[in-house]
Amino acid sequence: MTFKELHIIEPILRALKAEGYAEPTPIQEQAVPSVLTGRDLLACAQTGTGKTAAFAVPVLQRLNAENQQRPAPPDGGKARKIRALVLTPTRELALQIFDSFRAYGRFLRLRCCVVFGGVNQNNQVQALKRGVDILVATPGRLNDLIGQGFIQLDQVEIFVLDEADRMLDMGFINDVKKVIAQIPQEKQTLLFSATIPPEIQEIADRVLRADKAVIEVTPSATTVEAISQQVCYVDRPNKPKLLVHLLKNMDIPSALVFTRTKHGADRVARQLQKADIPAHSIHGDKSQGARQAALEAFKKGNVRVLVATDIAARGIDIEDLTYVFNFDIPEVPETYVHRIGRTGRAGQAGTAISFCEINEAADLKAIEKTIGKTIPVLTDHPYPMQETEAVPKAELQRQRRERAAAYAEQAREAKQKRAGKSKQKAESAATKAAAGAEKPAAAQQPKRQASPAAPGAQTPKAQQEKNRQLQAGKKDGDPSANPRRQGKQQAPAQDRPGAQAQKSRKGQPAAARKESRPGQPGSGERAAQSRRRAPRPKPYEYRDNSRMKDDIVTYAQDWGSASLGSLRQDGRKKPEDQPLSGNFIGKINK
């Protein structure tokens, strides 16, 4: 069967051809006709089966058909209403679905937008204000924007709930119910899930209509047959060594390694990096930017190994990923199905290798029971398991709690160490500031009372008044205002200012003479004036630039016939204050 036989319109057929889609997958063959007719859908489909196109293609075609009957508002018109909502559990999966909608609908006049947490919402809000037809969202950010009044779901016609079982595992089921309460009852609902636990079945019975179409392409008890599954029995301390050994001795271009915890993901990535194997880790504690950067580096081949937790790996769609490692055996069998589904995409070949210690043997048996087959054991490796007795489950839980407490203590100590360094820096800065404040205080010595002025001596105020009169005389051009400008005509010695004071000071001590100079302020007043006086600017320090040696004026004493005084005055000018030479101006004009 071809896409044309599924009655796909020509613009979408062109887009699918550009994406390299030759023929539909089994889930696409069964889902597309039902969705095009407007029926609700419950699909049990594993990742990697093409389920994104199974709902994206018919949703685009239905919205485009409505646009033909009711044209969408132009760009400058009223904002478009959200007519299709796709709800996904993780940011990575939301971005993947958003890219798929844009790729399949590139020749249609439909707008798509994606909103998710972990990043600033401003860009997302601006896109929503311009109007969208299709919204792809994660539950947390969607409810936040609904609460802020940026999103209204009263016009939603098609609702898609993807990875419903993972929503339940991540604790988003209450957020999903809040979103469903905002959507009109008259709508088309499409529910996709790799497994159908009782909680998901309850939601399906509540939101899906009675005439819904039920599709089960890959039941939860089976895995993709193209994936080669193997298990290595190894002690926990030797798991990192075995991983390094396999990566160095097998032809593995890229690999995705799953761990149970965030700390485990970081630890495995560090151990691989120490072994000269490029590796990055992604988990929920890392920012969206760091996760996207690590994922892009892995897709481009700059990083050979990507270590991830189960939640962070949801939505990772990497072409030609041939190896998946289960560093820790998952406790939930369905999680194993999700993990190995990262490889063998769309029927391609893939290999899944699991590391099992003695305490994980029971979990492995549960997985084999779920998938209905025994996983072959890989014995040809240098780290065979030595422990033969399993630790009781209570003891395992106690050890895990101790490890978690140790990690928390390490994080607390590191935080305290950083806080101590910051406090030390703050104290050092405060000490320097206090020392700087003490210096001016020490410089301010207590003012000494000036000794009584000698007879005939002028007080500071009288001297200041006389100076103002002299300045006024200078401005008016009156030479009589300044006795020094009246030539050699000077007053007699006995009439000169301070003459009597000089006679009276002859018998005084030096300190007293210094304090009682006529017409001059005392030492305390002089100190105050010196503090009020503006600081002298530092002399400009010229440094020659060899690259502009011919174009910068050089300060030397042989400049023409200028006097030394003018040289000193000009020498204080900065180079940019000097006129440009003709040579330099000529270069600019060129």
Secondary structure, 3 states (H helix, E strand, C coil): CCCHHHCCCHHHHHHHHHCCCCCCCHHHHHHHHHHHCCCCEEEECCCCCCHHHHHHHHHHHHHHHHHHHCCCCCCCCCCCCCCEEEECCCHHHHHHHHHHHHHHCCCCCCCEEEECCCCCCHHHHHHHHHCCCEEEECHHHHHHHHHCCCCCCCCCCEEEECCHHHHHHCCCHHHHHHHHHHCCCCCEEEEEECCCCHHHHHHHHHHCCCCCEEEECCCCCCCCCCEEEEEEECCHHHHHHHHHHHHHHCCCCCEEEECCCHHHHHHHHHHHHHCCCCEEEECCCCCHHHHHHHHHHHHCCCCCEEEECCCCCCCCCCCCCCEEEECCCCCCHHHHHHHHCCCCHHHCCEEEEEEECHHHHHHHHHHHHHHCCCCCECCCCCCCCCCCCCCCHHHHHHHHHHHHHHHHHHHHHHHHHHHHHHHHHHHHHHHHHHHHHHHHHHHCCCCCCCCCCCCCCCCHHHHHHHHHHHHHHHHHCCHHHCHHHCCCCCCCHHHCCCHHHHHHHCCCCHHHHHHCCCCCCCHHHHHHHHHHCCCCCCCCCCCCCHHHCCCCCCCCCCCCCCCHHHHHHHHCCCHHHCCCCHHHHHHHHC
